[in-house]
Protein backbone atom coordinates (compact mmCIF):
# COMPACT_ATOMS: atom_id res chain seq x y z
CA UNK A 1 0.00 0.00 0.00
CA UNK A 2 1.54 3.27 -1.13
CA UNK A 3 0.08 6.60 -0.06
CA UNK A 4 1.40 9.75 -1.74
CA UNK A 5 0.90 13.14 -0.11
CA UNK A 6 0.67 16.00 -2.62
CA UNK A 7 -0.80 19.48 -2.72
CA UNK A 8 -0.25 21.73 -5.67
CA UNK A 9 0.56 24.78 -3.59
CA UNK A 10 3.69 24.61 -1.49
CA UNK A 11 3.62 25.19 2.23
CA UNK A 12 0.13 23.79 2.78
CA UNK A 13 1.35 21.11 5.19
CA UNK A 14 2.30 18.12 3.03
CA UNK A 15 5.29 17.23 5.13
CA UNK A 16 3.41 17.84 8.40
CA UNK A 17 0.65 15.47 7.30
CA UNK A 18 2.95 12.89 5.68
CA UNK A 19 5.36 12.64 8.61
CA UNK A 20 2.58 12.69 11.22
CA UNK A 21 0.68 9.93 9.41
CA UNK A 22 3.88 7.91 9.07
CA UNK A 23 4.75 8.30 12.75
CA UNK A 24 1.21 7.59 13.95
CA UNK A 25 0.37 4.36 12.19
CA UNK A 26 3.47 3.74 11.91
CA UNK A 27 4.56 3.33 8.28
CA UNK A 28 7.18 0.79 7.16
CA UNK A 29 8.73 3.01 4.52
CA UNK A 30 8.88 6.78 4.10
CA UNK A 31 10.18 8.39 0.90
CA UNK A 32 10.72 12.14 0.81
CA UNK A 33 10.32 12.73 -2.93
CA UNK A 34 10.85 16.49 -2.69
CA UNK A 35 14.42 16.16 -3.89
CA UNK A 36 14.77 19.89 -4.52
CA UNK A 37 14.15 20.78 -0.89
CA UNK A 38 13.72 17.71 1.30
CA UNK A 39 12.67 18.43 4.89
CA UNK A 40 10.86 15.33 6.19
CA UNK A 41 14.06 14.22 7.93
CA UNK A 42 13.61 17.15 10.32
CA UNK A 43 10.45 15.49 11.65
CA UNK A 44 11.25 11.79 11.36
CA UNK A 45 14.89 12.20 12.48
CA UNK A 46 16.52 9.29 10.64
CA UNK A 47 20.09 8.15 11.09
CA UNK A 48 21.21 8.42 7.49
CA UNK A 49 23.67 5.58 7.06
CA UNK A 50 23.40 4.61 3.40
CA UNK A 51 24.24 6.78 0.42
CA UNK A 52 24.01 6.36 -3.32
CA UNK A 53 24.73 8.80 -6.15
CA UNK A 54 22.01 9.74 -8.60
CA UNK A 55 23.59 9.39 -12.02
CA UNK A 56 22.06 10.15 -15.37
CA UNK A 57 23.64 8.82 -18.56
CA UNK A 58 24.21 11.64 -21.00
CA UNK A 59 25.77 11.62 -24.48
CA UNK A 60 29.38 12.35 -25.26
CA UNK A 61 30.20 12.76 -28.93
CA UNK A 62 33.39 11.55 -30.56
CA UNK A 63 33.92 14.47 -32.93
CA UNK A 64 36.35 12.50 -35.10
CA UNK A 65 33.71 9.89 -35.84
CA UNK A 66 30.86 12.41 -36.18
CA UNK A 67 29.77 13.31 -39.73
CA UNK A 68 27.45 16.12 -38.59
CA UNK A 69 24.43 14.32 -40.08
CA UNK A 70 22.19 15.92 -37.44
CA UNK A 71 20.17 12.80 -36.59
CA UNK A 72 20.95 13.16 -32.87
CA UNK A 73 19.63 16.74 -32.97
CA UNK A 74 16.52 15.59 -34.84
CA UNK A 75 15.62 12.79 -32.43
CA UNK A 76 16.25 14.77 -29.23
CA UNK A 77 12.89 15.87 -27.81
CA UNK A 78 14.51 18.26 -25.35
CA UNK A 79 16.86 20.28 -27.60
CA UNK A 80 19.69 18.98 -25.45
CA UNK A 81 21.94 18.09 -28.38
CA UNK A 82 22.12 20.76 -31.04
CA UNK A 83 24.08 20.89 -34.26
CA UNK A 84 25.82 24.28 -34.48
CA UNK A 85 28.53 25.07 -37.02
CA UNK A 86 28.51 21.35 -37.95
CA UNK A 87 29.35 20.40 -34.40
CA UNK A 88 26.92 18.62 -32.12
CA UNK A 89 26.82 20.51 -28.83
CA UNK A 90 25.48 18.72 -25.74
CA UNK A 91 23.63 20.68 -23.06
CA UNK A 92 23.87 18.44 -19.99
CA UNK A 93 21.22 20.21 -17.89
CA UNK A 94 18.64 19.79 -20.66
CA UNK A 95 19.33 16.09 -21.23
CA UNK A 96 16.76 13.66 -19.82
CA UNK A 97 19.04 10.68 -20.44
CA UNK A 98 16.60 8.92 -22.78
CA UNK A 99 19.42 7.50 -24.93
CA UNK A 100 17.74 8.25 -28.29
CA UNK A 101 20.78 10.07 -29.72
CA UNK A 102 23.13 7.23 -28.81
CA UNK A 103 20.75 4.64 -30.21
CA UNK A 104 20.18 6.48 -33.49
CA UNK A 105 23.69 7.68 -34.29
CA UNK A 106 24.56 5.89 -37.58
CA UNK A 107 28.29 6.33 -36.94
CA UNK A 108 28.24 4.99 -33.39
CA UNK A 109 29.96 8.24 -32.47
CA UNK A 110 28.03 8.76 -29.24
CA UNK A 111 28.75 7.03 -25.98
CA UNK A 112 27.00 7.60 -22.66
CA UNK A 113 28.75 9.00 -19.63
CA UNK A 114 27.28 9.41 -16.16
CA UNK A 115 26.41 12.87 -14.86
CA UNK A 116 25.83 13.05 -11.11
CA UNK A 117 22.65 14.95 -10.24
CA UNK A 118 22.65 14.47 -6.50
CA UNK A 119 22.63 11.84 -3.81
CA UNK A 120 20.14 9.48 -2.17
CA UNK A 121 20.32 8.79 1.56
CA UNK A 122 18.55 6.30 3.77
CA UNK A 123 18.37 5.01 7.30
CA UNK A 124 16.14 4.14 10.24
CA UNK A 125 13.91 6.94 11.52
CA UNK A 126 11.69 7.23 14.61
CA UNK A 127 9.33 4.29 15.18
CA UNK A 128 11.62 2.10 13.05
CA UNK A 129 10.49 3.67 9.80
CA UNK A 130 12.74 2.92 6.80
CA UNK A 131 13.45 6.46 5.72
CA UNK A 132 14.96 7.63 2.41
CA UNK A 133 15.24 10.91 0.60
CA UNK A 134 17.03 12.44 -2.37
CA UNK A 135 19.10 15.59 -2.45
CA UNK A 136 19.69 17.29 -5.78
CA UNK A 137 22.86 19.27 -6.31
CA UNK A 138 22.33 23.02 -6.02
CA UNK A 139 21.10 24.46 -9.31
CA UNK A 140 20.28 21.03 -10.72
CA UNK A 141 17.00 21.12 -12.70
CA UNK A 142 16.58 17.35 -13.28
CA UNK A 143 14.41 16.18 -10.39
CA UNK A 144 12.58 13.30 -12.09
CA UNK A 145 15.52 10.88 -12.43
CA UNK A 146 16.37 11.43 -8.75
CA UNK A 147 12.80 10.60 -7.67
CA UNK A 148 12.70 7.63 -10.03
CA UNK A 149 15.94 6.25 -8.61
CA UNK A 150 14.81 6.94 -5.05
CA UNK A 151 11.72 4.80 -5.66
CA UNK A 152 13.73 2.07 -7.36
CA UNK A 153 16.19 2.06 -4.45
CA UNK A 154 13.92 1.94 -1.43
CA UNK A 155 10.28 1.35 -2.37
CA UNK A 156 9.12 -2.11 -1.35
CA UNK A 157 5.95 -1.85 -3.40
CA UNK A 158 2.73 -3.31 -2.14
CA UNK A 159 4.33 -5.50 0.49
CA UNK A 160 4.79 -2.61 2.90
CA UNK A 161 2.97 0.50 4.04
CA UNK A 162 4.79 3.31 2.27
CA UNK A 163 4.22 7.05 2.61
CA UNK A 164 5.60 9.40 -0.03
CA UNK A 165 5.98 13.12 0.51
CA UNK A 166 5.63 14.65 -2.96
CA UNK A 167 7.13 17.97 -4.06
CA UNK A 168 4.83 20.97 -4.54
CA UNK A 169 3.45 21.84 -7.95
CA UNK A 170 1.75 19.72 -10.58
CA UNK A 171 4.58 19.09 -13.02
CA UNK A 172 6.71 16.05 -13.87
CA UNK A 173 8.35 15.59 -10.43
CA UNK A 174 4.91 15.40 -8.82
CA UNK A 175 3.66 12.91 -11.41
CA UNK A 176 6.78 10.79 -10.88
CA UNK A 177 6.22 10.86 -7.10
CA UNK A 178 2.55 9.89 -7.37
CA UNK A 179 3.06 7.20 -9.99
CA UNK A 180 2.69 3.75 -8.50
CA UNK A 181 0.78 5.01 -5.46
CA UNK A 182 -2.52 3.43 -4.43
CA UNK A 183 -3.95 6.58 -2.94
CA UNK A 184 -3.19 10.30 -3.06
CA UNK A 185 -3.77 12.54 -0.09
CA UNK A 186 -4.14 16.15 -1.22
CA UNK A 187 -3.29 18.68 1.45
CA UNK A 188 -4.75 22.13 0.97
CA UNK A 189 -5.42 25.32 2.89
CA UNK A 190 -8.54 27.45 2.58
CA UNK A 191 -6.86 30.36 0.82
CA UNK A 192 -7.19 31.51 -2.82
CA UNK A 193 -3.83 29.96 -3.73
CA UNK A 194 -4.56 26.78 -1.79
CA UNK A 195 -7.84 26.24 -3.63
CA UNK A 196 -6.47 27.26 -7.02
CA UNK A 197 -3.64 24.74 -6.81
CA UNK A 198 -5.86 22.05 -5.28
CA UNK A 199 -7.92 22.23 -8.47
CA UNK A 200 -4.78 21.64 -10.56
CA UNK A 201 -3.57 18.83 -8.32
CA UNK A 202 -7.00 17.17 -8.45
CA UNK A 203 -6.79 17.18 -12.26
CA UNK A 204 -3.41 15.43 -12.15
CA UNK A 205 -4.77 12.76 -9.83
CA UNK A 206 -7.81 12.32 -12.03
CA UNK A 207 -5.64 12.00 -15.11
CA UNK A 208 -3.69 9.21 -13.37
CA UNK A 209 -6.98 7.60 -12.30
CA UNK A 210 -5.99 7.35 -8.65
CA UNK A 211 -8.32 7.50 -5.68
CA UNK A 212 -7.78 10.63 -3.61
CA UNK A 213 -8.93 12.45 -0.52
CA UNK A 214 -8.31 15.88 0.93
CA UNK A 215 -6.82 17.14 4.17
CA UNK A 216 -7.73 20.75 4.90
CA UNK A 217 -4.93 22.28 6.91
CA UNK A 218 -5.09 25.62 8.76
CA UNK A 219 -8.86 25.29 8.53
CA UNK A 220 -11.42 27.99 9.26
CA UNK A 221 -9.79 30.71 7.24
CA UNK A 222 -11.38 32.75 4.48
CA UNK A 223 -12.15 30.14 1.84
CA UNK A 224 -13.24 27.07 3.81
CA UNK A 225 -16.69 27.00 2.24
CA UNK A 226 -15.25 27.34 -1.28
CA UNK A 227 -12.85 24.44 -0.66
CA UNK A 228 -15.72 22.35 0.71
CA UNK A 229 -17.88 23.16 -2.31
CA UNK A 230 -15.12 22.26 -4.75
CA UNK A 231 -14.44 18.92 -3.03
CA UNK A 232 -18.13 18.07 -2.99
CA UNK A 233 -18.53 18.93 -6.66
CA UNK A 234 -15.51 16.77 -7.57
CA UNK A 235 -16.48 13.88 -5.32
CA UNK A 236 -13.29 14.36 -3.34
CA UNK A 237 -13.84 13.33 0.28
CA UNK A 238 -12.45 15.62 2.97
CA UNK A 239 -10.79 13.12 5.28
CA UNK A 240 -9.30 15.40 7.91
CA UNK A 241 -9.31 19.00 9.06
CA UNK A 242 -6.44 20.50 11.01
CA UNK A 243 -7.17 23.86 12.65
CA UNK A 244 -5.07 27.01 12.33
CA UNK A 245 -3.41 27.05 15.72
CA UNK A 246 -0.36 28.71 17.19
CA UNK A 247 0.52 25.60 19.26
CA UNK A 248 0.76 23.52 16.07
CA UNK A 249 2.88 26.16 14.32
CA UNK A 250 5.26 26.32 17.28
CA UNK A 251 5.53 22.52 17.43
CA UNK A 252 6.25 22.07 13.73
CA UNK A 253 8.80 24.89 13.95
CA UNK A 254 10.56 22.75 16.56
CA UNK A 255 10.48 19.73 14.24
CA UNK A 256 7.63 17.91 15.97
CA UNK A 257 5.00 15.84 14.21
CA UNK A 258 1.35 16.44 15.07
CA UNK A 259 1.23 13.34 17.25
CA UNK A 260 4.04 14.75 19.38
CA UNK A 261 2.28 18.10 19.66
CA UNK A 262 -1.11 16.54 20.45
CA UNK A 263 -1.05 12.80 21.31
CA UNK A 264 -4.75 12.65 20.40
CA UNK A 265 -3.70 12.97 16.77
CA UNK A 266 -2.35 9.40 16.83
CA UNK A 267 -5.89 8.09 16.82
CA UNK A 268 -7.02 10.64 14.24
CA UNK A 269 -4.29 9.51 11.85
CA UNK A 270 -5.05 5.83 12.47
CA UNK A 271 -8.67 6.54 11.56
CA UNK A 272 -7.43 8.41 8.48
CA UNK A 273 -5.39 5.38 7.41
CA UNK A 274 -8.40 3.05 7.87
CA UNK A 275 -10.44 5.43 5.76
CA UNK A 276 -7.77 5.49 3.04
CA UNK A 277 -7.47 1.68 3.00
CA UNK A 278 -11.21 1.27 2.64
CA UNK A 279 -11.50 3.87 -0.10
CA UNK A 280 -8.58 2.51 -2.13
CA UNK A 281 -10.12 -0.98 -2.00
CA UNK A 282 -13.46 0.35 -3.18
CA UNK A 283 -11.74 2.24 -5.94
CA UNK A 284 -9.88 -0.80 -7.23
CA UNK A 285 -13.14 -2.79 -7.24
CA UNK A 286 -14.86 -0.03 -9.20
CA UNK A 287 -11.88 0.17 -11.51
CA UNK A 288 -11.97 -3.54 -12.26
CA UNK A 289 -15.68 -3.32 -12.89
CA UNK A 290 -15.25 -0.49 -15.33
CA UNK A 291 -12.46 -2.26 -17.18
CA UNK A 292 -14.58 -5.37 -17.68
CA UNK A 293 -17.43 -3.18 -18.90
CA UNK A 294 -15.13 -1.50 -21.35
CA UNK A 295 -13.95 -4.86 -22.54
CA UNK A 296 -17.58 -5.93 -23.15
CA UNK A 297 -18.08 -2.88 -25.36
CA UNK B 1 25.62 42.17 -41.55
CA UNK B 2 22.47 40.22 -40.81
CA UNK B 3 20.91 40.85 -37.40
CA UNK B 4 18.02 39.12 -35.66
CA UNK B 5 15.80 41.02 -33.22
CA UNK B 6 13.39 39.26 -30.89
CA UNK B 7 9.86 40.62 -31.35
CA UNK B 8 6.32 40.23 -30.12
CA UNK B 9 4.82 40.45 -33.63
CA UNK B 10 5.92 39.84 -37.21
CA UNK B 11 5.86 43.57 -37.91
CA UNK B 12 9.00 45.61 -38.49
CA UNK B 13 7.51 48.40 -36.35
CA UNK B 14 6.07 46.06 -33.73
CA UNK B 15 7.08 45.72 -30.10
CA UNK B 16 10.43 44.30 -29.05
CA UNK B 17 10.35 41.06 -27.00
CA UNK B 18 12.96 40.93 -24.23
CA UNK B 19 13.00 37.11 -24.01
CA UNK B 20 15.24 35.28 -26.45
CA UNK B 21 14.27 31.60 -26.40
CA UNK B 22 10.55 32.19 -26.12
CA UNK B 23 10.02 35.24 -28.30
CA UNK B 24 7.13 34.90 -30.76
CA UNK B 25 9.04 36.23 -33.80
CA UNK B 26 12.47 37.06 -35.05
CA UNK B 27 12.89 40.09 -37.30
CA UNK B 28 15.88 39.56 -39.57
CA UNK B 29 17.47 42.69 -40.98
CA UNK B 30 20.31 43.15 -43.44
CA UNK B 31 22.01 46.31 -42.19
CA UNK B 32 23.54 47.10 -45.60
CA UNK B 33 20.48 46.77 -47.80
CA UNK B 34 17.89 47.43 -45.02
CA UNK B 35 15.97 44.41 -46.33
CA UNK B 36 14.04 42.70 -43.60
CA UNK B 37 11.81 39.72 -43.11
CA UNK B 38 10.23 38.06 -40.10
CA UNK B 39 9.94 34.43 -39.05
CA UNK B 40 8.01 32.77 -36.27
CA UNK B 41 10.25 31.32 -33.57
CA UNK B 42 9.94 27.52 -33.82
CA UNK B 43 11.04 27.24 -30.18
CA UNK B 44 8.44 29.66 -28.81
CA UNK B 45 6.36 26.90 -27.26
CA UNK B 46 9.04 24.28 -26.73
CA UNK B 47 8.61 22.19 -23.57
CA UNK B 48 12.25 22.61 -22.77
CA UNK B 49 15.43 23.76 -24.41
CA UNK B 50 13.78 26.73 -26.10
CA UNK B 51 17.04 28.66 -25.85
CA UNK B 52 19.15 26.10 -27.70
CA UNK B 53 16.51 25.53 -30.37
CA UNK B 54 16.04 29.26 -30.97
CA UNK B 55 19.80 29.74 -31.17
CA UNK B 56 20.06 27.00 -33.76
CA UNK B 57 17.24 28.57 -35.77
CA UNK B 58 18.94 31.95 -35.76
CA UNK B 59 22.24 30.31 -36.74
CA UNK B 60 20.58 28.47 -39.64
CA UNK B 61 19.25 31.83 -40.89
CA UNK B 62 22.88 32.99 -41.10
CA UNK B 63 22.44 35.82 -38.61
CA UNK B 64 25.67 37.48 -37.48
CA UNK B 65 24.20 39.10 -34.38
CA UNK B 66 21.11 38.85 -32.17
CA UNK B 67 19.46 41.63 -30.19
CA UNK B 68 17.35 40.58 -27.24
CA UNK B 69 16.76 41.46 -23.60
CA UNK B 70 17.90 38.30 -21.86
CA UNK B 71 19.98 35.35 -22.96
CA UNK B 72 19.70 32.30 -20.73
CA UNK B 73 22.77 30.16 -20.02
CA UNK B 74 21.99 27.53 -22.66
CA UNK B 75 21.07 30.08 -25.33
CA UNK B 76 24.23 32.00 -24.51
CA UNK B 77 26.43 28.92 -24.87
CA UNK B 78 24.73 27.91 -28.13
CA UNK B 79 24.93 31.38 -29.72
CA UNK B 80 28.55 31.69 -28.71
CA UNK B 81 29.31 28.27 -30.24
CA UNK B 82 27.62 29.40 -33.43
CA UNK B 83 29.77 32.53 -33.47
CA UNK B 84 26.81 34.89 -33.21
CA UNK B 85 27.24 38.19 -31.37
CA UNK B 86 24.69 39.09 -28.70
CA UNK B 87 23.46 42.60 -27.94
CA UNK B 88 21.16 43.63 -25.12
CA UNK B 89 18.29 46.08 -25.50
CA UNK B 90 15.69 47.16 -22.94
CA UNK B 91 12.36 47.97 -24.56
CA UNK B 92 10.72 49.88 -27.39
CA UNK B 93 9.77 49.15 -30.94
CA UNK B 94 11.87 46.94 -33.16
CA UNK B 95 12.69 49.89 -35.43
CA UNK B 96 13.86 52.10 -32.55
CA UNK B 97 16.10 49.28 -31.34
CA UNK B 98 17.57 48.84 -34.81
CA UNK B 99 18.33 52.58 -34.81
CA UNK B 100 20.00 52.30 -31.41
CA UNK B 101 22.05 49.35 -32.68
CA UNK B 102 23.18 51.15 -35.78
CA UNK B 103 24.26 54.21 -33.84
CA UNK B 104 26.31 51.92 -31.59
CA UNK B 105 24.23 52.46 -28.45
CA UNK B 106 23.62 48.79 -27.64
CA UNK B 107 26.02 46.88 -25.45
CA UNK B 108 27.42 43.54 -26.43
CA UNK B 109 26.56 40.76 -23.99
CA UNK B 110 29.47 38.99 -22.37
CA UNK B 111 27.66 36.61 -20.02
CA UNK B 112 24.22 35.04 -19.68
CA UNK B 113 21.32 36.46 -17.68
CA UNK B 114 21.26 33.44 -15.42
CA UNK B 115 17.69 32.27 -15.97
CA UNK B 116 16.65 29.48 -18.26
CA UNK B 117 17.71 25.96 -17.56
CA UNK B 118 15.36 24.17 -19.85
CA UNK B 119 12.10 24.32 -17.98
CA UNK B 120 10.65 27.40 -19.54
CA UNK B 121 9.64 30.07 -17.15
CA UNK B 122 8.05 27.49 -14.89
CA UNK B 123 10.02 28.49 -11.84
CA UNK B 124 9.13 26.39 -8.89
CA UNK B 125 6.41 27.89 -6.73
CA UNK B 126 6.45 27.07 -3.08
HADDOCK unambig.tbl for C-alpha pairs under 7 A between the chains (distance, minus, plus):
assign (segid A and resid 9 and name CA) (segid B and resid 126 and name CA) 6.34 0.50 0.50
assign (segid A and resid 10 and name CA) (segid B and resid 125 and name CA) 6.75 0.50 0.50
assign (segid A and resid 10 and name CA) (segid B and resid 126 and name CA) 4.02 0.50 0.50
assign (segid A and resid 11 and name CA) (segid B and resid 126 and name CA) 6.30 0.50 0.50
assign (segid A and resid 78 and name CA) (segid B and resid 48 and name CA) 5.54 0.50 0.50
assign (segid A and resid 78 and name CA) (segid B and resid 49 and name CA) 5.65 0.50 0.50
assign (segid A and resid 79 and name CA) (segid B and resid 49 and name CA) 4.93 0.50 0.50
assign (segid A and resid 79 and name CA) (segid B and resid 52 and name CA) 6.25 0.50 0.50
assign (segid A and resid 79 and name CA) (segid B and resid 53 and name CA) 5.94 0.50 0.50
assign (segid A and resid 80 and name CA) (segid B and resid 49 and name CA) 6.48 0.50 0.50
assign (segid A and resid 82 and name CA) (segid B and resid 52 and name CA) 6.96 0.50 0.50
assign (segid A and resid 84 and name CA) (segid B and resid 56 and name CA) 6.41 0.50 0.50
assign (segid A and resid 84 and name CA) (segid B and resid 81 and name CA) 6.79 0.50 0.50
assign (segid A and resid 84 and name CA) (segid B and resid 82 and name CA) 5.53 0.50 0.50
assign (segid A and resid 85 and name CA) (segid B and resid 82 and name CA) 5.70 0.50 0.50
assign (segid A and resid 93 and name CA) (segid B and resid 117 and name CA) 6.75 0.50 0.50
assign (segid A and resid 94 and name CA) (segid B and resid 49 and name CA) 6.33 0.50 0.50
assign (segid A and resid 94 and name CA) (segid B and resid 117 and name CA) 6.97 0.50 0.50
assign (segid A and resid 94 and name CA) (segid B and resid 118 and name CA) 5.53 0.50 0.50
assign (segid A and resid 141 and name CA) (segid B and resid 117 and name CA) 6.90 0.50 0.50
assign (segid A and resid 168 and name CA) (segid B and resid 126 and name CA) 6.48 0.50 0.50
assign (segid A and resid 169 and name CA) (segid B and resid 125 and name CA) 6.84 0.50 0.50
